[in-house]
Amino acid sequence: MLSKDVELILDIFTKINRVPRCSKHEEKIASWLIEWANSYGFRSKRDEFNNVLIEIPPSETKKDSPSVVIQGHMDMVCEKDTLSSHDFSKDEIKTIIDGDWLRADRTTLGADNGIALAIGLALAISKIEKPKIELLFTSDEETGLNGAKHIKSDFVEGKILINVDSEDEGVFIIGCAGGEDTDIELDYDLSASHYNNAYEIAIDGLLSGHSGIDINKDRANAIKLLFEFLDSVKDDVDLVLVDGGSARNAIPKSAKAVVVSDIPIDTMKYNIVNFLNSKRKEYPNEKSMTINIKQREAQNECIKKDDFLKLLNLIRELPHGVHSMLDSKITHTSNNLAKILTNKDSFIIHTNQRSLSEDELTKITRFIESIAKKYDARYTSYNRYPAWQPNKDSSLVRKSKQVYEELFGKKPIIEVIHAGLECGIIGSKFDGMDMISIGPTIKDPHTPNERLYIPSLDRIWKFLVYLLKEI
């Protein structure tokens, strides 16, 4: 049975999930938050980048306590199953309680990071003992932490910040990786197609996952797999188009190519089955991996063979996955080969690099650029953001550890993670900001399998209530 506090949070979260909020489309959720604040008489403001701040006055007993910033981002990664007809621009995300878990119907749940909004609003209206709270909700986090990058130095007053964007309850994050994106554009020419058959080859059903947190879990990349197969038949096929991946910060779960060939479809199916079986042995966790082929209408044109082979080699050389480890558990530096699409006269490839070290981030980005240059492709690297260096002497971390142990009788885990949190940027903008990142347990964010562990939500709530009382 859910506690009244959890019921309140989930009720607010349900309302939030009625508002479209895909990354770069936060106008409606920002307006909704301002309207919500107005309805309760709270002061609020919104900047030109749709960052929102809501000020919650302190309890009478906490008027002399320092202000606390509760921070999360309002946008979400919008992913759905191939069979889903959900339209993220207008349809409500339907939440389903499945035992102890909250999930959506064939789409991402949006708990990353809508649950932070719900928790913050619940704290605002609950009759608990609390200092002044500033609810800081940022925009466009998922595509490069862009809202946080544009926050002005006078937007926030508090010097204690609790980020609610971590995904393992009982784990306190005190540092995170920095990141950078690279776009590669490889031109191609067309030539006449001399083959009679056209096929669409589609890889789907991969686990996917977060390009930082899940990059060390040996999950397959649909783009890499597709090009491995194309490489195995390259002498007997020509390429018409290729498309794969959906978000820069998600490991690609699907990819497809249209090819022309004189290989009979039964032979092609035989080749695909053998390839699929070998990859299932290589990736035993990818139990739902599929490779399907279907016949298409004949194609008069295809990618010039030399350009097709150049693309094959480029994709083969581009790194994907862990580049180096800090220890056996923490990824130090990585790259996600995230997306590929076919434009009218070029292929566009997106990658996302992460590292706990500024120097190593530069090195892996330059390495990717050197591969693009080798194949005469244009490249642009951008959206760089800093790592969050851990502060071992943080008073907030010490207080949080004490509160957690008193409440639950065990010590929290202290970690540095291989993902981009806004704390790195916020810390660089507001000197002296004492920060920690927490959150309820969320599994498989950025995928349609995203789900929230409801009992962890109750513990996060109790922890925050107790911590705010003690600050």
C-alpha positions as MATLAB code, in Angstrom:
seq = 'MLSKDVELILDIFTKINRVPRCSKHEEKIASWLIEWANSYGFRSKRDEFNNVLIEIPPSETKKDSPSVVIQGHMDMVCEKDTLSSHDFSKDEIKTIIDGDWLRADRTTLGADNGIALAIGLALAISKIEKPKIELLFTSDEETGLNGAKHIKSDFVEGKILINVDSEDEGVFIIGCAGGEDTDIELDYDLSASHYNNAYEIAIDGLLSGHSGIDINKDRANAIKLLFEFLDSVKDDVDLVLVDGGSARNAIPKSAKAVVVSDIPIDTMKYNIVNFLNSKRKEYPNEKSMTINIKQREAQNECIKKDDFLKLLNLIRELPHGVHSMLDSKITHTSNNLAKILTNKDSFIIHTNQRSLSEDELTKITRFIESIAKKYDARYTSYNRYPAWQPNKDSSLVRKSKQVYEELFGKKPIIEVIHAGLECGIIGSKFDGMDMISIGPTIKDPHTPNERLYIPSLDRIWKFLVYLLKEI';
ca = [
       0.000    0.000    0.000;
       1.374    3.403   -0.974;
       1.986    6.036    1.690;
       0.172    9.352    1.368;
       3.460   11.067    0.553;
       4.227    8.668   -2.315;
       0.645    8.982   -3.540;
       1.091   12.760   -3.647;
       4.354   12.500   -5.599;
       2.901   10.029   -8.094;
      -0.233   12.148   -8.519;
       1.920   15.168   -9.394;
       4.069   13.013  -11.673;
       0.941   11.827  -13.509;
      -0.028   15.454  -14.128;
       3.481   16.259  -15.364;
       3.263   13.330  -17.784;
       0.251   14.920  -19.419;
       2.470   17.756  -20.653;
       4.760   17.252  -23.711;
       8.420   17.735  -22.719;
      10.781   16.129  -25.174;
      14.200   17.741  -25.199;
      14.211   21.138  -26.940;
      10.411   21.347  -26.569;
      10.036   22.481  -22.953;
       7.802   25.500  -23.557;
       4.623   23.787  -22.361;
       6.104   22.193  -19.246;
       7.818   25.470  -18.292;
       4.482   27.274  -18.630;
       2.757   24.541  -16.622;
       5.290   24.930  -13.794;
       4.835   28.705  -13.686;
       1.048   28.274  -13.604;
       1.416   25.704  -10.820;
       3.547   28.111   -8.778;
       1.037   30.922   -9.307;
      -1.821   28.704   -8.157;
      -0.098   28.272   -4.773;
       1.075   31.869   -4.505;
       4.783   31.019   -4.853;
       7.159   33.459   -6.517;
       8.594   32.132   -9.742;
      10.572   33.180  -12.786;
      11.493   31.816  -16.162;
      14.425   32.810  -18.346;
      14.655   32.949  -22.125;
      15.942   29.363  -22.230;
      12.891   28.032  -20.329;
      14.775   27.430  -17.087;
      12.323   27.843  -14.211;
      12.894   28.845  -10.579;
      10.163   28.579   -7.925;
      10.787   30.069   -4.465;
       9.298   28.263   -1.466;
       9.296   30.287    1.791;
      10.776   28.670    4.923;
       8.947   27.325    7.915;
       8.798   29.685   10.880;
      11.416   27.611   12.729;
      13.824   27.583    9.741;
      13.891   31.269    8.787;
      17.558   31.585    9.740;
      18.673   28.431    7.948;
      20.546   28.633    4.633;
      18.538   28.290    1.423;
      18.548   24.911   -0.319;
      18.275   24.450   -4.070;
      16.378   21.335   -5.189;
      17.344   20.799   -8.828;
      16.248   18.620  -11.735;
      15.628   18.909  -15.442;
      12.213   19.108  -17.060;
      12.965   17.496  -20.429;
      12.992   13.772  -21.189;
      14.313   11.342  -23.767;
      11.345   10.404  -25.965;
      11.734    6.770  -27.016;
       9.079    4.216  -27.894;
       8.749    0.644  -29.132;
       8.495    0.214  -32.881;
       4.915   -1.008  -32.448;
       3.833    2.015  -30.405;
       1.705    4.732  -32.034;
       2.409    7.205  -29.221;
       2.879   10.826  -30.327;
       5.156   12.566  -27.802;
       4.134   15.996  -29.109;
       0.573   15.614  -27.825;
      -0.170   12.267  -26.174;
      -0.179   11.731  -22.419;
       2.393    9.260  -21.136;
       0.326    6.582  -19.455;
       1.860    5.247  -16.257;
       1.261    1.708  -15.035;
       1.902    0.361  -11.526;
       3.349   -3.112  -12.040;
       3.969   -4.576   -8.595;
       6.643   -2.429   -6.967;
       7.497   -0.735  -10.260;
       6.085    2.201  -12.177;
       6.420    2.003  -15.962;
       4.847    3.398  -19.098;
       3.003    1.777  -21.983;
       5.707    1.034  -24.615;
       7.413    4.417  -24.133;
       9.981    5.984  -21.898;
       8.425    6.768  -18.523;
       9.932   10.222  -18.113;
      10.957    9.539  -14.516;
      14.316   10.750  -15.808;
      13.853   13.477  -14.700;
      10.176   14.259  -14.226;
      10.226   12.543  -10.851;
      12.552   15.327   -9.604;
       9.908   17.875  -10.555;
       7.237   15.866   -8.754;
       9.350   15.472   -5.605;
      10.200   19.184   -5.589;
       6.584   20.267   -5.961;
       5.506   17.811   -3.267;
       8.110   19.263   -0.879;
       6.795   22.726   -1.664;
       3.201   22.034   -0.659;
       3.781   19.543    2.175;
       3.564   20.803    5.743;
       7.083   19.809    6.713;
       9.795   21.728    8.523;
      12.006   23.212    5.828;
      14.346   26.101    5.085;
      13.785   28.366    2.129;
      13.766   26.142   -0.959;
      14.541   27.190   -4.496;
      13.186   24.711   -7.017;
      15.493   24.951  -10.018;
      14.161   23.119  -13.078;
      16.388   23.284  -16.138;
      15.683   22.736  -19.828;
      17.262   20.645  -22.560;
      19.491   18.582  -20.283;
      19.362   15.386  -22.306;
      20.933   16.803  -25.472;
      23.868   18.601  -23.878;
      22.919   20.138  -20.509;
      21.998   23.242  -22.461;
      19.599   24.842  -19.997;
      22.188   24.726  -17.214;
      24.797   26.211  -19.553;
      22.666   29.345  -19.978;
      21.698   29.983  -16.347;
      22.792   33.475  -15.333;
      24.743   34.113  -12.158;
      21.844   35.929  -10.439;
      19.203   33.268  -11.188;
      19.835   31.297   -7.972;
      20.707   32.509   -4.453;
      21.289   29.320   -2.459;
      24.726   27.736   -1.976;
      23.503   24.229   -1.082;
      22.231   22.186   -4.014;
      20.561   18.774   -4.053;
      20.350   17.396   -7.575;
      17.621   14.750   -7.903;
      18.812   13.162  -11.142;
      20.608   10.047   -9.921;
      19.073    6.647  -10.441;
      20.125    4.401   -7.533;
      18.548    5.058   -4.147;
      21.113    4.720   -1.382;
      23.881    5.940   -3.672;
      25.146    9.504   -3.295;
      26.841   10.947   -6.362;
      29.571   13.475   -5.591;
      31.219   13.731   -9.031;
      30.548   13.011  -12.691;
      32.077   12.874  -16.155;
      32.309   15.741  -18.576;
      31.328   15.314  -22.199;
      31.518   16.500  -25.783;
      29.633   15.756  -29.005;
      31.015   15.285  -32.498;
      29.147   15.400  -35.813;
      30.738   13.798  -38.883;
      29.522   14.387  -42.443;
      30.728   12.118  -45.258;
      29.741   13.037  -48.806;
      28.729   10.446  -51.387;
      27.874   10.243  -55.070;
      25.206    8.133  -56.718;
      25.623    5.597  -59.462;
      23.287    3.425  -61.487;
      22.137    0.245  -59.802;
      22.971   -2.927  -61.739;
      21.312   -5.354  -59.336;
      17.748   -6.614  -59.641;
      16.746   -7.073  -56.000;
      16.286   -4.455  -53.280;
      16.164   -5.429  -49.607;
      15.573   -3.661  -46.319;
      17.658   -5.122  -43.492;
      16.628   -4.050  -39.979;
      18.220   -4.745  -36.613;
      15.977   -4.158  -33.602;
      15.157   -5.247  -30.069;
      18.488   -4.410  -28.459;
      18.685   -3.457  -24.801;
      20.008    0.013  -25.582;
      20.429    2.157  -22.472;
      22.151    5.287  -21.236;
      25.319    6.072  -23.174;
      27.196    6.792  -19.950;
      25.831    4.657  -17.134;
      25.230    1.585  -19.332;
      28.219    1.889  -21.670;
      30.237   -0.663  -19.642;
      27.498   -3.313  -19.578;
      28.475   -5.025  -22.831;
      25.314   -4.057  -24.679;
      25.295   -4.287  -28.455;
      25.223   -1.223  -30.707;
      22.730   -1.640  -33.570;
      24.757    0.576  -35.922;
      27.943   -1.392  -35.336;
      26.103   -4.700  -35.843;
      24.442   -3.542  -39.032;
      27.738   -2.448  -40.539;
      29.429   -5.685  -39.495;
      26.798   -7.547  -41.494;
      27.082   -5.193  -44.465;
      30.842   -5.665  -44.385;
      30.370   -9.435  -44.625;
      28.371   -9.097  -47.888;
      29.922   -5.922  -49.303;
      31.252   -7.599  -52.468;
      27.744   -8.573  -53.546;
      25.588   -5.642  -52.419;
      25.363   -1.903  -52.981;
      23.983    0.545  -50.443;
      20.936    2.744  -51.039;
      20.495    4.256  -47.571;
      21.218    3.620  -43.914;
      19.568    4.934  -40.747;
      20.192    4.058  -37.107;
      20.011    5.310  -33.545;
      17.647    7.889  -32.148;
      19.351    9.937  -29.418;
      22.934   10.999  -28.874;
      22.907    9.810  -25.264;
      21.289    6.431  -25.923;
      23.057    3.302  -27.144;
      21.409    2.556  -30.523;
      18.721   -0.114  -30.193;
      17.772   -0.279  -33.883;
      19.219    0.419  -37.316;
      18.253   -0.343  -40.900;
      19.746   -0.278  -44.379;
      18.337   -0.582  -47.867;
      20.615   -2.453  -50.246;
      20.480   -3.788  -53.797;
      21.897   -7.165  -54.751;
      21.510  -10.243  -56.917;
      21.814  -12.481  -53.880;
      18.529  -14.463  -53.647;
      16.461  -13.574  -50.620;
      16.719  -17.141  -49.233;
      20.505  -16.910  -49.324;
      20.407  -13.501  -47.702;
      18.151  -14.867  -44.961;
      20.580  -17.735  -44.433;
      23.465  -15.264  -44.059;
      21.453  -13.186  -41.599;
      20.542  -16.189  -39.433;
      24.197  -17.234  -39.195;
      25.259  -13.684  -38.355;
      22.494  -13.316  -35.764;
      23.438  -16.594  -34.069;
      27.075  -15.530  -33.815;
      26.116  -12.169  -32.308;
      23.812  -13.775  -29.762;
      26.798  -15.757  -28.521;
      28.874  -12.575  -28.396;
      26.124  -10.647  -26.559;
      24.276  -13.221  -24.402;
      22.238  -10.505  -22.653;
      20.676   -9.369  -25.938;
      17.919  -11.947  -25.804;
      15.439   -9.891  -27.875;
      17.837   -9.020  -30.695;
      16.314   -9.497  -34.156;
      17.512   -9.008  -37.731;
      14.754   -8.952  -40.333;
      14.861   -8.674  -44.096;
      12.115   -7.798  -46.534;
      11.995   -7.183  -50.253;
      11.627   -3.615  -51.492;
      10.789   -2.106  -54.862;
      13.660   -2.123  -57.321;
      16.052    0.826  -57.012;
      17.488    2.659  -60.009;
      20.283    4.354  -58.061;
      22.625    3.423  -55.240;
      25.584    4.861  -53.369;
      28.748    4.779  -55.444;
      30.733    1.684  -54.432;
      33.846    3.579  -53.384;
      31.765    5.803  -51.099;
      29.983    2.787  -49.626;
      33.325    1.142  -48.827;
      34.634    4.393  -47.369;
      31.621    4.525  -45.036;
      32.136    0.888  -44.027;
      35.734    1.587  -43.072;
      34.844    4.803  -41.257;
      32.224    3.075  -39.110;
      34.570    0.159  -38.449;
      37.260    2.490  -37.116;
      35.040    4.770  -35.061;
      35.196    3.620  -31.436;
      32.189    2.617  -29.423;
      32.118    1.654  -25.766;
      34.592    1.889  -22.914;
      37.931    3.465  -23.773;
      39.450    3.261  -20.281;
      38.415    2.408  -16.713;
      39.156    4.277  -13.489;
      38.849    0.992  -11.618;
      36.941   -2.246  -12.120;
      33.585   -0.503  -11.634;
      33.914    3.099  -12.816;
      34.269    3.967  -16.487;
      36.821    6.720  -17.016;
      36.505    7.521  -20.748;
      34.083    6.284  -23.413;
      32.432    7.005  -26.732;
      28.922    6.304  -27.970;
      28.468    5.855  -31.721;
      24.965    7.199  -31.426;
      23.296    7.952  -34.764;
      23.651    7.706  -38.513;
      21.331    8.990  -41.207;
      21.419    9.384  -44.971;
      20.905   12.877  -46.358;
      20.478   13.805  -50.004;
      24.219   13.769  -50.699;
      25.933   12.845  -47.420;
      25.917   10.565  -44.395;
      25.592   12.244  -40.986;
      27.110   10.486  -37.972;
      26.724   11.571  -34.340;
      28.998   10.538  -31.478;
      29.041   11.375  -27.776;
      32.251   11.271  -25.755;
      32.553   11.262  -21.957;
      35.461   11.359  -19.522;
      36.284   12.091  -15.902;
      39.393   13.916  -17.164;
      39.458   17.050  -19.294;
      42.683   15.874  -20.972;
      41.303   12.440  -21.808;
      38.071   13.963  -23.120;
      40.134   16.092  -25.470;
      42.208   13.088  -26.556;
      39.268   10.847  -27.473;
      37.519   13.697  -29.280;
      40.654   14.436  -31.290;
      40.983   10.714  -32.078;
      37.440   10.632  -33.483;
      38.156   13.769  -35.490;
      41.322   12.170  -36.889;
      39.331    9.184  -38.166;
      36.858   11.520  -39.871;
      39.755   13.433  -41.423;
      41.345   10.184  -42.641;
      38.249    9.520  -44.754;
      37.876   13.115  -45.976;
      34.785   13.688  -43.864;
      33.896   17.028  -42.310;
      33.560   17.151  -38.531;
      32.404   19.507  -35.790;
      32.855   18.982  -32.046;
      30.682   21.013  -29.670;
      28.456   20.950  -26.565;
      31.429   20.462  -24.290;
      30.672   20.525  -20.574;
      32.947   20.106  -17.543;
      33.333   17.175  -15.218;
      32.184   17.613  -11.623;
      35.212   17.080   -9.412;
      34.300   15.481   -6.052;
      34.703   17.510   -2.872;
      35.808   15.158   -0.107;
      35.360   17.883    2.514;
      31.748   18.718    1.614;
      29.628   19.513    4.682;
      26.503   18.580    2.696;
      27.875   15.116    1.960;
      28.825   14.589    5.613;
      25.377   15.685    6.806;
      23.653   13.542    4.153;
      25.630   10.441    5.171;
      24.741   11.030    8.828;
      21.036   11.479    8.100;
      20.860    8.420    5.841;
      22.543    6.162    8.385;
      20.298    7.391   11.202;
      17.187    6.789    9.115;
      17.969    3.447    7.523;
      20.642    1.901    9.689;
      23.215    1.558    6.918;
      25.779    3.710    5.179;
      25.031    5.099    1.725;
      27.341    4.312   -1.164;
      29.425    7.266   -2.349;
      30.168    7.295   -6.072;
      31.505    9.233   -9.013;
      29.569    8.327  -12.172;
      30.239    8.164  -15.887;
      27.372   10.395  -16.892;
      26.823   14.084  -17.364;
      25.068   15.748  -14.457;
      24.249   19.423  -14.398;
      26.205   19.767  -11.160;
      29.412   20.138  -13.156;
      28.092   23.171  -15.008;
      26.259   24.655  -12.039;
      29.368   24.291   -9.896;
      31.411   26.141  -12.509;
      28.880   28.996  -12.550;
      28.239   29.397   -8.817;
      31.464   29.431   -6.862;
      31.253   27.659   -3.506;
      28.109   25.667   -4.335;
      27.993   22.578   -2.082;
      26.351   19.779   -4.074;
      25.163   16.206   -3.946;
      23.107   14.128   -6.372;
      20.508   11.596   -5.226;
      17.370    9.987   -6.598;
      15.009    7.024   -6.500;
      15.965    3.835   -8.311;
      15.283    4.005  -12.058;
      16.132    1.145  -14.403;
      16.802    1.375  -18.156;
      16.389    5.133  -18.567;
      16.258    6.434  -22.153;
      14.509    3.244  -23.295;
      10.883    2.039  -23.440;
      11.827   -0.318  -20.581;
      12.373    2.616  -18.198;
      10.826    1.935  -14.799;
      10.833    3.461  -11.320;
      11.128    1.375   -8.128;
       8.318    2.741   -5.971;
       9.694    1.695   -2.516;
      12.840    3.706   -3.264;
      10.684    6.778   -3.812;
       9.382    6.485   -0.253;
      12.958    6.303    1.108;
      14.115    9.309   -0.928;
      11.175   11.296    0.394;
      11.904   10.415    4.020;
      15.583   11.217    3.515;
      14.889   14.637    1.999;
      12.364   15.566    4.685;
      14.826   14.649    7.456;
      17.782   16.347    5.707;
      15.887   19.613    5.150;
      14.949   19.625    8.826;
      18.601   19.177    9.842;
      20.100   21.808    7.532;
];
